[in-house]
Amino acid sequence: MKKLYYSIGEVSKFVGVEPHVLRYWEQKFTQLSPSKNRAGKRVYTEQDLELICKLKSLIVDQKYSTAGARKALDEDLDEKPDELPAPVVNDLQKVRVLLKDLLKHI
């Protein structure tokens, strides 16, 4: 599934939880905040999908409580360094190769 936005029905089927569970998680986890379209329907992004999959893993699979899942998410965000966009990483790799070549000539 690669789209800009997903409906609550699509997310529900993809993740395997009922739509009412997604709406409940939206109330309990501030990190989950899907946008709404002009019709007022929730639209989820890839980032929202990743978070929902993580929530499902914590709550359904690992049997965390809501509070425990919230704490685990907060700790995960504290420990996870900010990821650089792919073009920046690519440019940095090119610079690294260039610097290694220059070092050989010194």
Helices and strands as residue ranges (DSSP letters): E 6-7, H 8-15, H 19-28, E 35-36, E 42-44, H 46-56, I 57-61, H 66-79, H 86-104
